[in-house]
């Protein structure tokens, strides 16, 4: 089991975590009637955008995940 440290969090929206290897993982709360989480590792481009845009980028990405969950389930 990989130990993860919370880096950034937006209540009822997303959690950004980092594992001991330095990889970043985003967990997004999705759904309305049935609530579920989609978690995935950020790719290199997403890491750069997070580093330059901060929480604004994570909010935007979390909306994309909610709008197109199937694209992120495969990651």
Phi, psi and omega in degrees: 000131180273133178276131180238145179248132179288127181259318183208145183213139174235114186308132179060025179225294183205163172224130174255125181234155178236133178271178184293344177272354180094359179286143180257136181233134178251130176245121185245131176279125183235166175095164178237297178285312177249116183267134179214163179249143171244123180241139180204158178279133177291138175278176185300317181297319179293324178297316179298316179296321177296318181294328182268327185252346178066217185298331177304315179296318181296321176298315180297316179295321180296325174295320178298319179297316180294325180285331183224061186300327182298327179294333184261342177295331183279352184273000000 
